[in-house]
Amino acid sequence: MSLRVRGMFWIGVYILLVFAPLFALLLLPTPEGRNFWLELSVALGFAGLAMMGFQFALTARFKRAAAPFGMDIVYHFHRQISLVAVLFILAHPIILFILDPANLERLNLITAGWQARAGVLSLLALLILIGTSLWRQRLKLNYEAWRTMHGLLAAFAVGAAMVHVAIVGYYVEAPWKRVLWIALPTFWIGLLLYVRLWTPVRMLRRPYRVTAVNEERGGSWTLQLQPVGHGGIRFKPGQFAWLTLWNSPFAIKEHPFSFSSSAEQAGQLAFTIKALGDFTATIKEAQPGKLAYLDGPYGAFSIDRHQAEGYVFLAGGIGITPIMSMLRTLAEREDTRPLLLFYANNSWDDVTFREELEQLSQRLNLKIIHTLDEPPEGWTGETGFINAAMLKRHLSQRFTSRDYFICGPDPMMDAVESALVEIGVPLNQIHSERYSFV
Ligand SMILES: Cc1cc2nc3c(=O)[nH]c(=O)nc-3n(C[C@H](O)[C@H](O)[C@H](O)COP(=O)(O)OP(=O)(O)OC[C@H]3O[C@@H](n4cnc5c(N)ncnc54)[C@H](O)[C@@H]3O)c2cc1C
């Protein structure tokens, strides 16, 4: 089945799962004598709640379901659809307040009954969840603390909403509707258990051992891993995995990193990690022999998904890692297609993998264009951002028959994507991996 068909299939499954409970609950018998607006308000509440419940499925990292889109798109969808769900859920009480302003009294948590209390608490949790996610960086929330809070608030919001629905009782009185109403949260709890228990157990059973930690140019470290008692991971060059290093997989303290090693070496994995924050600064302290755990592979950013006459890679700083994996893989496969790499860095000394890239350009049909922000004296190469003029200077006549892979800091990626579109590269030939997607 093609990726497009598989993508359509999973979108269909999502729509069915989100809306089927709503239609089932609205089937006869429904309470009589209620006006259209009241029914609409309830329908929006149910649809919003089902969307929130299925958010657990979107972040459960089901490989098959995520494969046609890529994990970044799934997370992006998770973010956007939560805004739609919250709008639906907010519309539910707002319509009730407009229909009868006396309903406003239900906002009073002291005097209101448990039915309203559960609804209000659920909504409050949801609003805090959305606010802390949209403005996490502005609020200076530590990622790990935010992630724990995010999970707890989500479980509370959905749980309280279920209590609200159960106490209200309309639409869930018929026994088969009760069955459905029990099946749904059971499924959602199952998803939580899958993420919190089953995935860590699977990771624990397939450990990796650190075999070396090597310093690279540009403040990065390459962590080499070998599988212990299993065959390792089969991944596509350019994909990534979530790495757990200092904790047990149950702690869910994991970080995503692109494989930088060749995909032809499932038993010899490498990640190249730039020391930028709390976790990444500790990589250099990992000693050979230390156990590590991986959840992966994930991601759609790979030459193996896009067959083309040739490839153009555009990397900024540590964004070279997935591209390095693709180049190393192509070299091992003795690929002869034309390859062009634009690689933007601060200075010549910062160029991660500089020497190996030079060697790869001898083994592959690869041309490398370095561009530097702070070039050394006598530098005759490119300087500054990659832009349309720079692309035109180096791309071949057949540039529209190439596929383009971009990875780097967000501003660089935005500029390069615009420049490629500006010079006429078709959108479906431009592929990006954003390290900021979480
Ligand atoms: C698909 C993908 C592939 C990546 N590949 C590489 C790579 O090959 N090499 C590399 O050096 N970096 C890579 N990164 C970036 C790397 O994951 C972050 O730099 C790292 O997680 C930051 O952690 P920290 O605690 O050191 O930084 P902090 O300073 O604590 O965090 C900086 C920012 O990083 C993000 N972040 C922090 N913790 C996590 C976490 N547990 N999970 C996800 N994001 C987090 C948050 O947005 C946070 O605001 C990749 C990111 C993604 C999404």
PDBQT file of the ligand as one rigid body, heavy atoms in Angstrom, charges set to zero:
ROOT
HETATM    1  C1  LIG A 501      13.547  14.778  15.625  1.00  0.00    +0.000 C 
HETATM    2  C2  LIG A 501      14.659  15.417  16.432  1.00  0.00    +0.000 A 
HETATM    3  C3  LIG A 501      15.959  15.046  16.195  1.00  0.00    +0.000 A 
HETATM    4  C4  LIG A 501      16.994  15.660  16.923  1.00  0.00    +0.000 A 
HETATM    5  N1  LIG A 501      18.281  15.297  16.645  1.00  0.00    +0.000 NA
HETATM    6  C5  LIG A 501      19.286  15.890  17.316  1.00  0.00    +0.000 A 
HETATM    7  C6  LIG A 501      20.635  15.520  17.044  1.00  0.00    +0.000 A 
HETATM    8  O1  LIG A 501      20.925  14.649  16.210  1.00  0.00    +0.000 OA
HETATM    9  N2  LIG A 501      21.625  16.155  17.733  1.00  0.00    +0.000 N 
HETATM   10  C7  LIG A 501      21.345  17.115  18.665  1.00  0.00    +0.000 A 
HETATM   11  O2  LIG A 501      22.272  17.641  19.269  1.00  0.00    +0.000 OA
HETATM   12  N3  LIG A 501      20.061  17.489  18.938  1.00  0.00    +0.000 NA
HETATM   13  C8  LIG A 501      19.029  16.891  18.296  1.00  0.00    +0.000 A 
HETATM   14  N4  LIG A 501      17.735  17.246  18.599  1.00  0.00    +0.000 N 
HETATM   15  C9  LIG A 501      17.499  18.279  19.632  1.00  0.00    +0.000 C 
HETATM   16  C10 LIG A 501      17.548  17.642  21.030  1.00  0.00    +0.000 C 
HETATM   17  O3  LIG A 501      16.529  16.716  21.205  1.00  0.00    +0.000 OA
HETATM   18  C11 LIG A 501      17.436  18.759  22.084  1.00  0.00    +0.000 C 
HETATM   19  O4  LIG A 501      18.494  19.657  21.910  1.00  0.00    +0.000 OA
HETATM   20  C12 LIG A 501      17.551  18.179  23.471  1.00  0.00    +0.000 C 
HETATM   21  O5  LIG A 501      16.467  17.333  23.772  1.00  0.00    +0.000 OA
HETATM   22  C13 LIG A 501      17.614  19.326  24.462  1.00  0.00    +0.000 C 
HETATM   23  O6  LIG A 501      17.686  18.806  25.778  1.00  0.00    +0.000 OA
HETATM   24  P1  LIG A 501      18.476  19.565  26.953  1.00  0.00    +0.000 P 
HETATM   25  O7  LIG A 501      17.894  19.086  28.227  1.00  0.00    +0.000 OA
HETATM   26  O8  LIG A 501      19.928  19.382  26.785  1.00  0.00    +0.000 OA
HETATM   27  O9  LIG A 501      18.190  21.065  26.672  1.00  0.00    +0.000 OA
HETATM   28  P2  LIG A 501      17.324  22.125  27.465  1.00  0.00    +0.000 P 
HETATM   29  O10 LIG A 501      18.078  23.409  27.479  1.00  0.00    +0.000 OA
HETATM   30  O11 LIG A 501      16.815  21.593  28.759  1.00  0.00    +0.000 OA
HETATM   31  O12 LIG A 501      16.086  22.266  26.483  1.00  0.00    +0.000 OA
HETATM   32  C14 LIG A 501      16.147  23.080  25.337  1.00  0.00    +0.000 C 
HETATM   33  C15 LIG A 501      14.892  22.811  24.515  1.00  0.00    +0.000 C 
HETATM   34  O13 LIG A 501      15.006  21.495  23.971  1.00  0.00    +0.000 OA
HETATM   35  C16 LIG A 501      13.756  20.853  23.983  1.00  0.00    +0.000 C 
HETATM   36  N5  LIG A 501      13.808  19.671  24.869  1.00  0.00    +0.000 N 
HETATM   37  C17 LIG A 501      14.319  19.585  26.126  1.00  0.00    +0.000 A 
HETATM   38  N6  LIG A 501      14.156  18.373  26.628  1.00  0.00    +0.000 NA
HETATM   39  C18 LIG A 501      13.518  17.663  25.675  1.00  0.00    +0.000 A 
HETATM   40  C19 LIG A 501      13.036  16.336  25.599  1.00  0.00    +0.000 A 
HETATM   41  N7  LIG A 501      13.145  15.486  26.621  1.00  0.00    +0.000 N 
HETATM   42  N8  LIG A 501      12.416  15.939  24.468  1.00  0.00    +0.000 NA
HETATM   43  C20 LIG A 501      12.260  16.797  23.449  1.00  0.00    +0.000 A 
HETATM   44  N9  LIG A 501      12.693  18.076  23.454  1.00  0.00    +0.000 NA
HETATM   45  C21 LIG A 501      13.302  18.498  24.559  1.00  0.00    +0.000 A 
HETATM   46  C22 LIG A 501      12.754  21.825  24.524  1.00  0.00    +0.000 C 
HETATM   47  O14 LIG A 501      12.141  22.520  23.440  1.00  0.00    +0.000 OA
HETATM   48  C23 LIG A 501      13.587  22.773  25.327  1.00  0.00    +0.000 C 
HETATM   49  O15 LIG A 501      13.008  24.026  25.456  1.00  0.00    +0.000 OA
HETATM   50  C24 LIG A 501      16.697  16.645  17.899  1.00  0.00    +0.000 A 
HETATM   51  C25 LIG A 501      15.379  16.998  18.141  1.00  0.00    +0.000 A 
HETATM   52  C26 LIG A 501      14.357  16.385  17.426  1.00  0.00    +0.000 A 
HETATM   53  C27 LIG A 501      12.931  16.784  17.710  1.00  0.00    +0.000 C 
ENDROOT
TORSDOF 0
